[in-house]
Amino acid sequence: MIEWIWIWSFALLPLPMIVRWLFSPRRRQQAALTVPTINTFSSVQAGPGTEEPGRRWRLVLLVLAWVLLVIAAARPQWTGEPISLPQSGRDLMLAVDISGSMATEDMAVNGRFIDRLTVVKAVVGEFIEARQGDRVGLVLFGTNAYLQAPLTFDLTSVNRLLVEAPVGIAGGKTAIGDAIGLAVKRLRLRPQEDKVIILLTDGANNVGEVAPQKAAELAAFDKIKIYTIGVGADEMRMPSLFGSLGRMTNPSADLDEDTLKEVASVTNGEYYRAKDTAKLQEIYALIDELEPIDQDPETYRPIQALYYWPMSAAIITFALFLLFGIWLKHRV
């Protein structure tokens, strides 16, 4: 549907006629004696049918250019059909550990052991795609914490940024407190009441400016709930040099479960332990069951400006007016 923003502009259509009527020279009284001039003979020589049609066509082009300019000034726009906006159920920040220990191959998938980060990317990727209606952001952390994706409805881009993150790129240590603090900073000014941080790590806080407990207190003050997930198997058999089965080790010995439990408890969240791929999937399925808050539906109508079409046509018409005048002048 075409709408006009400045529809009162059409009142300018008769303006050229009004100006011409106000400023046109008054007819002079006919003299008693008419003396012929050279102009009279020139008009007779040119013939009555040579100049008049040209002047009429130039007048038509000039009027058309003016009408098109007025139409452009009225700012026409095309308003499309209503489109529903995605509803924001909650603002959700994902904080994912990509330190060097996430390369540990202790997560079983179809009988094969795969590194932790690859499994996390697959499970969290499915979780992200299922969060339709939520704004999702991504914080990656190791020695330092980085905002990889701000809160956005573009879940595909968030997922791609997670998948493309290589292990160890943020450093070999684990700054859990800084990651929580950065996520809180991005959430605290949001108007939604339902704000969530999901933090996944396989280690303990051993670097950074903010302690995890202090960051959790800041989150609780802003009514931000934190779910913490400790990932990694409890035992893994190390191969020996002589081909035997080797000894059993605990690849998650560095996991600080007490701190993760405290962080979750302070913010009224939950702590989960993911010892294998199936448990990790189950944990994210449980978190995915969180009910989004009810909001009134929001719609918008796409608007496309059309004024440049009559404006372009007016410029072309005026150019034809000028070219036509030059052509008549050379023809005569």
Backbone as numpy.savetxt, mean C-alpha at the origin, in Angstrom:
# Nx Ny Nz CAx CAy CAz Cx Cy Cz
-20.55 6.03 -13.38 -21.40 7.21 -13.38 -20.51 8.46 -13.38
-20.84 9.41 -14.27 -20.06 10.65 -14.36 -20.64 11.68 -13.40
-19.76 12.29 -12.60 -20.16 13.34 -11.68 -19.31 14.58 -11.96
-19.81 15.73 -11.51 -19.14 17.00 -11.74 -18.82 17.62 -10.39
-17.54 17.95 -10.18 -17.13 18.53 -8.91 -17.50 20.01 -8.85
-17.21 20.74 -9.91 -17.51 22.17 -9.97 -18.54 22.42 -11.06
-19.74 21.93 -10.83 -20.77 22.02 -11.87 -21.16 23.46 -12.17
-20.95 24.38 -11.20 -21.28 25.79 -11.44 -20.42 26.40 -12.55
-19.36 25.70 -12.96 -18.52 26.23 -14.03 -19.28 26.38 -15.34
-20.37 25.62 -15.52 -21.13 25.72 -16.77 -21.80 27.09 -16.91
-21.88 27.85 -15.82 -22.42 29.20 -15.91 -21.51 30.12 -16.72
-20.26 29.69 -16.98 -19.32 30.49 -17.76 -19.50 30.31 -19.26
-20.37 29.42 -19.70 -20.53 29.16 -21.14 -20.88 30.41 -21.94
-21.83 31.25 -21.50 -22.18 32.42 -22.32 -21.24 33.60 -22.14
-20.15 33.43 -21.36 -19.25 34.55 -21.09 -18.68 35.20 -22.34
-18.20 34.46 -23.36 -17.66 35.13 -24.56 -18.71 35.99 -25.27
-19.96 35.53 -25.35 -20.99 36.32 -26.01 -21.28 37.60 -25.23
-21.27 37.48 -23.90 -21.51 38.68 -23.07 -20.38 39.68 -23.26
-19.14 39.20 -23.25 -17.99 40.10 -23.45 -18.04 40.75 -24.82
-18.39 39.97 -25.84 -18.45 40.53 -27.19 -19.55 41.59 -27.29
-20.67 41.33 -26.63 -21.78 42.30 -26.68 -21.44 43.58 -25.93
-20.71 43.44 -24.80 -20.38 44.63 -24.01 -19.30 45.48 -24.66
-18.35 44.86 -25.31 -17.19 45.59 -25.82 -17.16 45.72 -27.33
-18.21 45.31 -28.02 -18.25 45.48 -29.48 -18.48 46.95 -29.80
-17.84 47.49 -30.86 -18.03 48.91 -31.23 -19.46 49.18 -31.69
-19.99 50.29 -31.26 -21.33 50.69 -31.68 -21.35 50.99 -33.18
-22.51 50.67 -33.78 -22.64 50.94 -35.22 -22.62 52.45 -35.46
-21.79 52.83 -36.36 -21.72 54.24 -36.72 -22.81 54.59 -37.73
-23.24 55.86 -37.68 -24.25 56.31 -38.64 -23.64 56.34 -40.04
-24.47 55.92 -41.00 -24.02 55.89 -42.39 -23.78 57.31 -42.90
-22.64 57.56 -43.48 -22.33 58.90 -44.01 -23.16 59.18 -45.26
-23.41 60.48 -45.48 -24.20 60.88 -46.65 -23.46 60.59 -47.94
-22.15 60.72 -47.88 -21.35 60.50 -49.09 -20.35 59.39 -48.80
-20.41 58.31 -49.55 -19.49 57.19 -49.35 -18.39 57.26 -50.39
-17.15 57.28 -49.86 -16.00 57.34 -50.74 -15.37 55.95 -50.81
-15.25 55.38 -51.97 -14.65 54.03 -52.07 -13.18 54.05 -51.67
-12.76 52.95 -51.00 -11.35 52.80 -50.58 -10.79 51.54 -51.21
-9.52 51.35 -51.02 -8.85 50.17 -51.60 -9.38 48.87 -50.99
-9.85 48.95 -49.70 -10.40 47.76 -49.05 -11.66 47.27 -49.75
-12.44 48.21 -50.22 -13.66 47.84 -50.91 -13.35 47.03 -52.16
-12.38 47.52 -52.91 -12.01 46.80 -54.14 -11.37 45.43 -53.82
-10.64 45.32 -52.70 -10.02 44.05 -52.34 -11.07 43.01 -52.00
-12.13 43.44 -51.28 -13.18 42.49 -50.92 -13.95 42.04 -52.14
-14.13 42.97 -53.09 -14.83 42.60 -54.32 -14.00 41.63 -55.13
-12.67 41.87 -55.15 -11.79 41.01 -55.93 -11.73 39.60 -55.34
-11.76 39.50 -53.99 -11.69 38.19 -53.36 -12.94 37.37 -53.56
-14.08 38.04 -53.73 -15.32 37.31 -53.95 -16.05 37.10 -52.64
-17.37 37.06 -52.70 -18.15 36.97 -51.48 -18.07 35.61 -50.80
-17.70 34.56 -51.50 -17.76 33.22 -50.90 -16.44 32.70 -50.42
-15.35 33.53 -50.42 -14.03 33.02 -50.07 -13.75 33.17 -48.58
-14.05 34.34 -47.98 -13.66 34.62 -46.61 -14.72 34.19 -45.60
-16.00 34.32 -45.94 -17.06 34.08 -44.97 -17.08 32.64 -44.46
-17.02 31.60 -45.32 -17.02 30.24 -44.79 -15.83 29.97 -43.87
-14.65 30.54 -44.22 -13.48 30.36 -43.37 -13.67 30.98 -42.00
-14.27 32.18 -41.99 -14.51 32.83 -40.71 -15.51 32.04 -39.88
-16.51 31.47 -40.53 -17.51 30.70 -39.79 -16.88 29.45 -39.16
-16.02 28.77 -39.92 -15.40 27.58 -39.38 -14.45 27.91 -38.23
-13.73 29.03 -38.35 -12.86 29.44 -37.26 -13.67 29.79 -36.02
-14.83 30.40 -36.23 -15.70 30.71 -35.10 -16.22 29.44 -34.43
-16.57 28.44 -35.26 -17.03 27.17 -34.70 -15.93 26.51 -33.87
-14.69 26.51 -34.38 -13.59 25.92 -33.64 -13.33 26.67 -32.34
-13.44 27.99 -32.38 -13.19 28.78 -31.18 -14.26 28.51 -30.12
-15.53 28.43 -30.56 -16.62 28.14 -29.62 -16.45 26.74 -29.03
-16.08 25.78 -29.88 -15.90 24.42 -29.40 -14.78 24.34 -28.38
-13.68 25.06 -28.64 -12.57 25.06 -27.68 -13.01 25.64 -26.34
-13.81 26.70 -26.37 -14.30 27.31 -25.12 -15.21 26.35 -24.36
-16.11 25.67 -25.08 -17.01 24.72 -24.41 -16.22 23.59 -23.76
-15.19 23.10 -24.45 -14.37 22.03 -23.89 -13.60 22.51 -22.66
-13.13 23.75 -22.69 -12.44 24.29 -21.51 -13.38 24.39 -20.31
-14.61 24.81 -20.56 -15.59 24.90 -19.46 -15.89 23.50 -18.91
-16.02 22.52 -19.79 -16.27 21.15 -19.33 -15.10 20.66 -18.47
-13.88 20.96 -18.88 -12.72 20.56 -18.09 -12.71 21.27 -16.74
-13.11 22.57 -16.75 -13.14 23.32 -15.49 -14.18 22.78 -14.52
-15.22 22.14 -15.03 -16.25 21.56 -14.17 -15.78 20.28 -13.49
-14.57 19.81 -13.80 -13.94 18.65 -13.17 -14.81 17.40 -13.23
-15.03 16.85 -14.43 -15.79 15.59 -14.50 -14.96 14.44 -13.92
-15.63 13.50 -13.31 -14.97 12.32 -12.78 -15.90 11.12 -12.88
-15.29 9.95 -13.06 -16.05 8.71 -13.14 -16.03 8.04 -11.78
-17.21 7.79 -11.23 -17.34 7.14 -9.93 -17.82 5.72 -10.15
-16.99 4.75 -9.74 -17.31 3.34 -9.96 -18.25 2.76 -8.93
-18.46 1.47 -9.02 -19.33 0.77 -8.09 -18.65 0.65 -6.72
-19.43 0.59 -5.63 -18.84 0.46 -4.29 -18.00 -0.80 -4.16
-16.84 -0.66 -3.51 -15.93 -1.78 -3.26 -15.72 -1.89 -1.75
-15.83 -3.07 -1.22 -15.67 -3.29 0.22 -14.18 -3.31 0.56
-13.83 -2.60 1.63 -12.47 -2.61 2.14 -12.26 -3.81 3.04
-11.04 -4.35 3.07 -10.78 -5.43 4.03 -10.93 -4.92 5.46
-11.60 -5.69 6.29 -11.85 -5.27 7.65 -10.66 -5.60 8.53
-10.28 -4.66 9.35 -9.14 -4.85 10.23 -9.59 -5.52 11.51
-9.36 -6.84 11.61 -9.72 -7.54 12.82 -8.78 -7.18 13.96
-7.51 -7.10 13.66 -6.53 -6.76 14.68 -5.25 -6.35 13.99
-4.38 -5.72 14.77 -3.04 -5.41 14.31 -2.10 -6.45 14.89
-1.37 -7.16 14.04 -0.60 -8.31 14.46 0.83 -8.19 13.94
1.78 -8.18 14.87 3.19 -8.12 14.50 3.83 -9.49 14.74
4.52 -9.98 13.72 5.26 -11.23 13.83 6.73 -10.91 14.06
7.31 -11.47 15.10 8.74 -11.31 15.39 9.38 -12.68 15.25
10.25 -12.83 14.26 10.83 -14.14 13.93 12.34 -14.09 14.09
12.85 -15.04 14.83 14.29 -15.18 15.07 14.94 -15.76 13.81
15.95 -15.06 13.27 16.69 -15.58 12.11 18.18 -15.64 12.42
18.51 -15.81 13.71 19.91 -15.92 14.11 20.52 -17.22 13.57
21.81 -17.37 13.76 22.51 -18.52 13.18 22.01 -19.86 13.67
21.51 -19.93 14.91 21.04 -21.21 15.44 19.79 -21.72 14.74
19.10 -20.85 14.01 17.90 -21.29 13.28 18.27 -22.17 12.09
19.55 -22.32 11.81 20.00 -23.22 10.74 20.14 -24.66 11.23
19.88 -24.90 12.51 19.98 -26.26 13.06 18.96 -27.17 12.41
19.40 -28.30 11.90 18.53 -29.24 11.19 17.99 -30.29 12.16
16.94 -29.92 12.88 16.35 -30.86 13.85 14.83 -30.94 13.72
14.26 -30.41 12.62 12.82 -30.45 12.41 12.52 -31.47 11.31
11.77 -32.50 11.67 11.50 -33.60 10.74 10.32 -33.27 9.84
10.50 -33.47 8.55 9.43 -33.29 7.55 9.52 -34.46 6.58
8.49 -35.31 6.58 8.45 -36.50 5.69 9.69 -37.37 5.84
10.10 -37.57 7.09 11.24 -38.44 7.35 12.59 -37.79 7.15
12.64 -36.55 6.74 13.90 -35.83 6.54 14.00 -34.71 7.55
15.24 -34.42 7.98 15.46 -33.34 8.92 15.83 -32.06 8.16
15.10 -31.01 8.45 15.26 -29.72 7.77 15.56 -28.67 8.82
16.26 -27.62 8.42 16.60 -26.58 9.37 15.35 -25.86 9.88
15.45 -25.30 11.04 14.33 -24.69 11.73 13.71 -23.54 10.94
14.53 -22.70 10.36 14.01 -21.51 9.69 13.18 -21.89 8.47
13.58 -22.91 7.73 12.80 -23.33 6.56 11.41 -23.79 6.99
11.34 -24.57 8.07 10.04 -25.02 8.57 9.22 -23.84 9.06
9.85 -22.93 9.77 9.14 -21.75 10.29 8.57 -20.92 9.14
9.35 -20.75 8.09 8.86 -19.98 6.94 7.62 -20.60 6.34
7.61 -21.93 6.23 6.47 -22.61 5.63 5.24 -22.49 6.51
5.39 -22.73 7.81 4.24 -22.71 8.73 3.73 -21.28 8.92
4.64 -20.35 9.15 4.23 -18.96 9.36 3.65 -18.38 8.08
4.17 -18.81 6.93 3.62 -18.34 5.66 2.16 -18.70 5.51
1.81 -19.93 5.86 0.41 -20.34 5.82 -0.42 -19.54 6.81
0.15 -19.28 7.96 -0.55 -18.50 8.98 -0.83 -17.08 8.48
0.16 -16.48 7.83 -0.01 -15.11 7.32 -1.13 -15.05 6.28
-1.12 -15.98 5.34 -2.12 -15.97 4.28 -3.53 -16.16 4.83
-3.65 -16.80 6.01 -4.97 -17.04 6.60 -5.49 -15.84 7.38
-4.66 -14.82 7.59 -5.07 -13.70 8.42 -5.76 -12.61 7.60
-6.67 -12.99 6.74 -7.41 -12.02 5.94 -8.24 -11.12 6.86
-8.10 -9.81 6.66 -8.81 -8.86 7.50 -7.95 -8.28 8.60
-6.75 -8.82 8.80 -5.81 -8.28 9.80 -4.72 -7.49 9.11
-4.21 -6.50 9.80 -2.97 -5.86 9.38 -1.83 -6.65 10.01
-0.89 -7.07 9.19 0.22 -7.90 9.66 1.53 -7.20 9.36
2.42 -7.17 10.33 3.76 -6.64 10.15 4.78 -7.69 10.51
6.04 -7.45 10.14 7.09 -8.46 10.33 8.35 -7.80 10.88
8.84 -8.35 12.01 10.12 -7.97 12.59 11.04 -9.18 12.55
12.22 -9.02 11.99 13.23 -10.07 11.98 14.35 -9.67 12.93
14.84 -10.63 13.69 15.87 -10.27 14.66 16.91 -11.36 14.81
18.11 -10.91 15.14 19.24 -11.74 15.49 20.01 -10.94 16.51
21.23 -10.51 16.14 21.96 -9.59 17.01 21.24 -8.25 17.08
20.60 -7.86 16.00 19.79 -6.65 15.94 18.39 -7.00 15.47
17.45 -6.11 15.76 16.06 -6.29 15.32 15.77 -5.29 14.22
15.10 -5.76 13.17 14.79 -4.93 12.01 13.31 -5.03 11.66
12.73 -3.90 11.30 11.36 -3.92 10.79 11.42 -4.29 9.32
11.02 -5.50 9.02 11.06 -5.97 7.64 9.82 -5.56 6.86
8.67 -5.48 7.53 7.43 -5.07 6.87 6.56 -4.34 7.88
6.13 -3.12 7.59 5.21 -2.42 8.50 3.83 -3.06 8.45
2.96 -2.66 9.33 1.60 -3.19 9.34 0.92 -2.92 8.01
0.37 -3.95 7.40 -0.21 -3.81 6.08 -1.24 -4.89 5.84
-2.17 -4.60 4.93 -3.11 -5.61 4.46 -2.49 -6.49 3.37
-1.34 -6.10 2.85 -0.69 -6.84 1.76 0.03 -8.06 2.34
-0.73 -9.10 2.61 -0.17 -10.29 3.26 0.81 -11.03 2.35
0.59 -10.94 1.05 1.49 -11.62 0.11 2.90 -11.05 0.19
3.00 -9.73 0.29 4.32 -9.10 0.40 5.00 -9.45 1.71
4.24 -9.47 2.80 4.82 -9.85 4.09 5.37 -11.27 4.03
4.59 -12.16 3.45 5.04 -13.55 3.33 6.30 -13.66 2.48
6.34 -12.91 1.38 7.51 -12.97 0.50 8.76 -12.44 1.22
8.61 -11.38 2.00 9.75 -10.83 2.73 10.27 -11.82 3.76
9.37 -12.58 4.37 9.81 -13.62 5.30 10.55 -14.74 4.57
9.99 -15.19 3.48 10.60 -16.31 2.73 11.98 -15.93 2.21
12.18 -14.69 1.83 13.44 -14.27 1.23 14.52 -13.96 2.27
14.17 -13.98 3.57 15.15 -13.65 4.61 16.10 -14.82 4.84
17.39 -14.66 4.64 18.34 -15.76 4.88 18.71 -15.87 6.36
19.06 -17.04 6.78 19.42 -17.26 8.17 20.73 -16.54 8.47
20.80 -15.92 9.66 22.02 -15.26 10.10 22.24 -13.87 9.58
21.35 -13.35 8.72 21.61 -12.04 8.13 21.52 -10.92 9.17
20.78 -11.14 10.25 20.65 -10.12 11.30 21.68 -10.30 12.40
22.61 -11.25 12.25 23.62 -11.51 13.26 23.42 -12.84 13.94
24.44 -13.31 14.62 24.41 -14.64 15.21 23.80 -14.72 16.58
23.63 -13.59 17.28 23.09 -13.62 18.63 21.57 -13.39 18.60
20.96 -13.23 19.78 19.50 -13.17 19.87 19.07 -12.00 20.73
18.49 -10.99 20.12 18.02 -9.79 20.82 16.50 -9.84 20.96
16.03 -10.67 21.88 14.58 -10.84 22.05 13.95 -9.55 22.56
14.57 -8.90 23.53 14.00 -7.67 24.08 13.88 -6.57 23.05
14.91 -6.40 22.21 14.84 -5.37 21.17 13.75 -5.68 20.15
13.56 -6.95 19.83 12.52 -7.33 18.88 11.13 -6.99 19.43
10.92 -7.31 20.72 9.63 -6.97 21.34 9.44 -5.46 21.39
10.50 -4.75 21.75 10.40 -3.29 21.83 10.08 -2.66 20.49
10.70 -3.15 19.42 10.41 -2.60 18.09 8.98 -2.89 17.67
8.50 -4.10 17.97 7.12 -4.44 17.63 6.14 -3.59 18.43
6.44 -3.36 19.72 5.57 -2.52 20.56 5.54 -1.10 20.02
6.68 -0.60 19.59 6.75 0.75 19.04 5.83 0.92 17.84
5.73 -0.11 17.01 4.88 -0.05 15.82 3.41 -0.24 16.15
3.11 -0.83 17.29 1.71 -1.11 17.63 1.10 -0.09 18.58
1.90 0.59 19.35 1.37 1.37 20.47 0.50 2.54 20.02
0.75 3.09 18.84 -0.03 4.23 18.36 -1.23 3.82 17.51
-1.42 2.52 17.33 -2.55 2.07 16.53 -3.83 2.19 17.32
-4.96 2.56 16.66 -6.22 2.78 17.39 -6.92 1.49 17.80
-6.57 0.37 17.17 -7.26 -0.88 17.50 -7.01 -1.29 18.95
-8.02 -1.85 19.57 -7.88 -2.35 20.92 -7.22 -3.72 20.95
-7.38 -4.49 19.89 -6.87 -5.86 19.84 -5.55 -5.88 19.09
-4.46 -5.83 19.83 -3.12 -5.79 19.23 -2.30 -6.96 19.77
-1.62 -7.66 18.87 -0.97 -8.93 19.22 0.44 -8.96 18.65
1.36 -9.51 19.43 2.71 -9.83 18.96 2.90 -11.34 19.10
3.37 -11.97 18.04 3.72 -13.39 18.08 5.22 -13.50 17.88
5.92 -13.90 18.92 7.38 -13.96 18.89 7.83 -15.41 18.85
8.69 -15.73 17.90 9.23 -17.08 17.75 10.75 -17.03 17.83
11.31 -17.87 18.70 12.76 -17.91 18.85 13.19 -19.30 19.28
14.48 -19.58 19.14 15.03 -20.86 19.58 16.15 -20.66 20.58
16.30 -19.45 21.12 17.42 -19.18 22.01 17.04 -18.36 23.22
18.03 -17.66 23.73 17.86 -16.80 24.91 18.35 -15.41 24.57
17.82 -14.44 25.27 18.24 -13.06 25.05 19.67 -12.88 25.54
20.60 -12.61 24.64 22.01 -12.47 25.02 22.65 -11.21 24.45
21.82 -10.31 23.93 22.33 -9.06 23.38 21.17 -8.08 23.27
21.47 -6.80 23.14 20.40 -5.82 22.94 20.35 -4.78 24.04
19.57 -3.74 23.79 19.46 -2.61 24.71 18.34 -2.79 25.73
17.34 -3.59 25.41 16.17 -3.72 26.28 16.03 -5.17 26.72
15.79 -5.37 28.01 15.54 -6.71 28.52 14.15 -7.17 28.11
13.97 -8.46 27.83 12.65 -8.94 27.43 11.55 -8.63 28.44
11.88 -8.73 29.74 10.86 -8.45 30.76 10.43 -6.99 30.73
11.37 -6.08 30.53 11.03 -4.66 30.45 10.20 -4.37 29.21
10.57 -4.97 28.09 9.79 -4.78 26.87 8.38 -5.33 27.04
8.25 -6.45 27.78 6.92 -7.01 28.02 6.08 -6.08 28.87
6.70 -5.41 29.84 5.96 -4.45 30.66 5.45 -3.28 29.82
6.26 -2.83 28.88 5.81 -1.76 27.98 4.63 -2.24 27.13
4.70 -3.49 26.68 3.60 -4.04 25.89 2.33 -4.14 26.73
2.46 -4.58 27.97 1.29 -4.70 28.83 0.68 -3.33 29.11
1.51 -2.30 29.25 1.00 -0.95 29.49 0.15 -0.47 28.32
0.53 -0.87 27.10 -0.23 -0.48 25.91 -1.27 -1.52 25.51
-1.53 -2.46 26.41 -2.55 -3.49 26.20 -2.27 -4.33 24.95
-1.01 -4.68 24.78 -0.58 -5.52 23.67 -0.31 -6.92 24.20
-0.94 -7.90 23.63 -0.79 -9.29 24.05 0.36 -9.94 23.27
1.19 -10.69 23.99 2.33 -11.35 23.34 2.19 -12.86 23.49
2.24 -13.56 22.35 2.33 -15.01 22.32 3.77 -15.36 21.98
4.41 -16.18 22.84 5.79 -16.58 22.60 5.83 -18.06 22.22
6.73 -18.38 21.30 6.88 -19.74 20.81 8.35 -20.11 20.86
8.67 -21.17 21.58 10.02 -21.72 21.60 10.10 -22.88 20.62
10.99 -22.78 19.65 11.06 -23.78 18.60 12.37 -24.56 18.70
12.32 -25.85 18.38 13.51 -26.69 18.39 13.26 -28.01 19.10
13.88 -29.05 18.60 13.70 -30.38 19.18 14.42 -30.48 20.53
13.94 -31.42 21.37 14.55 -31.65 22.68 15.79 -32.53 22.59
15.82 -33.39 21.58 16.97 -34.29 21.45 17.26 -34.57 19.99
18.50 -34.78 19.70 18.94 -35.07 18.35 20.20 -35.92 18.42
20.23 -36.98 17.62 21.38 -37.87 17.66 22.46 -37.34 16.71
23.64 -37.15 17.25 24.76 -36.66 16.47 25.52 -37.83 15.85
25.80 -37.79 14.54 26.56 -38.89 13.91 27.99 -38.93 14.41
28.54 -40.12 14.50 29.92 -40.26 14.95 30.85 -40.41 13.75
32.13 -40.35 14.01 33.12 -40.45 12.94 33.19 -41.85 12.35
32.74 -42.88 13.09 32.88 -44.25 12.64 31.57 -44.82 12.11
30.61 -43.96 11.80 29.39 -44.41 11.18 28.35 -44.94 12.13
28.63 -44.93 13.42 27.64 -45.40 14.40 26.59 -44.32 14.61
25.59 -44.65 15.40 24.49 -43.70 15.62 24.93 -42.47 16.39
25.97 -42.57 17.17 26.47 -41.42 17.90 25.66 -41.16 19.16
25.99 -40.06 19.83 25.36 -39.75 21.10 24.18 -38.81 20.90
23.30 -38.81 21.91 22.12 -37.93 21.88 22.50 -36.57 22.47
22.02 -35.52 21.86 22.26 -34.16 22.36 20.94 -33.40 22.40
20.93 -32.31 23.13 19.76 -31.43 23.21 20.05 -30.17 22.40
19.53 -30.06 21.17 19.82 -28.88 20.35 19.14 -27.61 20.85
18.22 -27.76 21.81 17.51 -26.58 22.33 17.97 -26.23 23.74
19.20 -26.58 24.06 19.70 -26.32 25.41 19.75 -24.83 25.72
19.92 -23.99 24.70 20.02 -22.55 24.92 18.66 -21.85 25.00
17.59 -22.58 24.77 16.26 -21.97 24.78 15.88 -21.55 26.20
15.59 -20.27 26.38 15.23 -19.72 27.69 13.70 -19.73 27.83
13.16 -20.86 28.22 11.71 -20.98 28.33 11.15 -20.14 29.46
11.89 -19.98 30.54 11.39 -19.21 31.68 11.12 -17.76 31.28
12.04 -17.17 30.51 11.83 -15.79 30.07 10.66 -15.68 29.12
10.53 -16.63 28.20 9.43 -16.60 27.25 8.09 -16.77 27.97
8.05 -17.61 28.98 6.82 -17.77 29.77 6.49 -16.49 30.52
7.51 -15.83 31.07 7.28 -14.60 31.82 6.78 -13.48 30.90
7.36 -13.37 29.73 6.91 -12.35 28.77 5.45 -12.56 28.41
5.07 -13.80 28.14 3.69 -14.09 27.79 2.75 -13.84 28.96
3.18 -14.20 30.16 2.32 -14.04 31.33 2.06 -12.58 31.66
3.09 -11.75 31.55 2.94 -10.33 31.86 1.92 -9.66 30.96
1.81 -10.12 29.72 0.91 -9.48 28.73 -0.39 -10.24 28.53
-0.68 -11.20 29.42 -1.88 -12.04 29.29 -1.88 -12.88 28.02
-0.70 -13.24 27.57 -0.59 -14.11 26.40 -0.34 -15.55 26.82
0.22 -16.32 25.91 0.50 -17.73 26.16 1.88 -18.07 25.61
2.50 -19.07 26.27 3.76 -19.60 25.77 3.51 -20.99 25.20
4.11 -21.26 24.03 3.96 -22.56 23.38 5.34 -23.12 23.07
5.43 -24.44 23.12 6.68 -25.12 22.82 6.50 -25.97 21.58
7.26 -25.67 20.54 7.18 -26.39 19.27 8.42 -27.26 19.12
8.28 -28.54 19.45 9.41 -29.45 19.36 9.55 -30.09 17.97
8.48 -30.00 17.19 8.54 -30.58 15.84 7.62 -29.78 14.92
7.60 -30.15 13.67 6.82 -29.42 12.68 5.32 -29.49 12.97
4.84 -30.68 13.34 3.41 -30.84 13.60 2.96 -29.96 14.75
3.77 -29.88 15.80 3.42 -29.05 16.95 3.43 -27.57 16.59
4.37 -27.17 15.75 4.42 -25.77 15.32 3.17 -25.41 14.52
2.75 -26.30 13.64 1.52 -26.07 12.89 0.31 -25.98 13.81
0.28 -26.84 14.81 -0.83 -26.84 15.77 -0.88 -25.53 16.55
0.28 -25.02 16.92 0.34 -23.78 17.69 -0.22 -22.61 16.87
0.22 -22.49 15.63 -0.27 -21.38 14.81 -1.74 -21.56 14.46
-2.22 -22.80 14.40 -3.65 -23.02 14.19 -4.45 -22.55 15.40
-3.91 -22.75 16.60 -4.59 -22.28 17.81 -4.64 -20.76 17.84
-3.53 -20.13 17.51 -3.50 -18.66 17.51 -4.42 -18.11 16.42
-4.53 -18.83 15.33 -5.36 -18.38 14.21 -6.84 -18.37 14.57
-7.21 -19.07 15.64 -8.60 -19.11 16.04 -9.04 -17.86 16.80
-8.13 -16.94 17.03 -8.49 -15.69 17.69 -9.58 -14.99 16.89
-10.65 -14.57 17.58 -11.77 -13.91 16.90 -11.43 -12.46 16.62
-11.63 -11.98 15.39 -11.40 -10.56 15.12 -12.47 -9.70 15.76
-12.15 -8.48 16.07 -13.13 -7.57 16.66 -14.15 -7.17 15.61
-15.37 -6.90 16.06 -16.44 -6.50 15.15 -16.31 -5.03 14.81
-16.42 -4.73 13.53 -16.40 -3.35 13.07 -17.46 -3.16 12.01
-17.94 -1.92 11.89 -18.89 -1.61 10.83 -18.20 -1.78 9.48
-18.91 -2.33 8.50 -18.31 -2.51 7.18 -17.94 -1.18 6.55
-16.81 -1.15 5.86 -16.35 0.05 5.18 -16.30 -0.21 3.69
-16.80 0.74 2.94 -16.75 0.65 1.48 -16.25 1.96 0.90
-15.76 1.90 -0.30 -15.39 3.13 -1.01 -15.71 2.94 -2.49
-15.89 4.07 -3.16 -16.18 4.06 -4.59 -14.96 4.59 -5.32
-14.36 3.79 -6.21 -13.19 4.26 -6.94 -13.54 5.45 -7.83
-12.68 6.44 -7.82 -12.91 7.67 -8.57 -11.75 7.87 -9.55
-12.12 8.18 -10.79 -11.12 8.44 -11.84 -11.40 9.81 -12.45
-10.42 10.70 -12.38 -10.57 12.03 -12.96 -10.62 11.96 -14.48
-11.51 12.77 -15.08 -11.69 12.78 -16.53 -11.41 14.14 -17.16
-11.05 15.13 -16.34 -10.92 16.49 -16.87 -9.86 16.62 -17.95
-8.84 15.75 -17.92 -7.76 15.89 -18.90 -8.20 15.55 -20.32
-9.31 14.80 -20.48 -9.80 14.51 -21.83 -10.36 15.76 -22.50
-11.33 16.48 -21.89 -11.79 17.71 -22.54 -10.69 18.77 -22.62
-9.77 18.78 -21.63 -8.68 19.75 -21.69 -7.79 19.49 -22.91
-7.46 18.23 -23.13 -6.64 17.89 -24.30 -7.38 18.21 -25.59
-8.68 17.91 -25.64 -9.46 18.20 -26.84 -9.53 19.70 -27.09
-9.61 20.51 -26.03 -9.64 21.96 -26.18 -8.33 22.48 -26.77
-7.22 21.93 -26.30 -5.91 22.36 -26.82 -5.78 22.00 -28.30
-6.21 20.79 -28.65 -6.15 20.38 -30.06 -7.06 21.25 -30.92
-8.25 21.55 -30.42 -9.18 22.39 -31.18 -8.63 23.78 -31.40
-8.03 24.37 -30.35 -7.46 25.71 -30.49 -6.28 25.70 -31.46
-5.51 24.60 -31.47 -4.41 24.50 -32.42 -4.94 24.43 -33.85
-6.04 23.70 -34.05 -6.67 23.66 -35.38 -7.17 25.05 -35.77
-7.71 25.80 -34.81 -8.16 27.17 -35.07 -7.01 28.03 -35.60
-5.85 27.92 -34.96 -4.70 28.71 -35.39 -4.19 28.25 -36.76
-4.09 26.95 -36.97 -3.61 26.43 -38.24 -4.56 26.78 -39.38
-5.87 26.74 -39.10 -6.85 27.09 -40.12 -6.72 28.55 -40.52
-6.46 29.42 -39.53 -6.26 30.84 -39.83 -5.04 31.07 -40.69
-3.93 30.35 -40.37 -2.72 30.50 -41.17 -2.96 30.01 -42.59
-3.71 28.91 -42.72 -3.98 28.36 -44.06 -4.83 29.34 -44.88
-5.81 29.96 -44.27 -6.65 30.95 -44.99 -5.84 32.15 -45.42
-4.94 32.57 -44.54 -4.12 33.75 -44.84 -3.24 33.48 -46.06
-2.61 32.32 -46.11 -1.75 32.00 -47.26 -2.57 31.74 -48.52
-3.78 31.26 -48.34 -4.64 30.98 -49.51 -5.04 32.29 -50.20
-5.34 33.29 -49.39 -5.74 34.58 -49.95 -4.53 35.28 -50.54
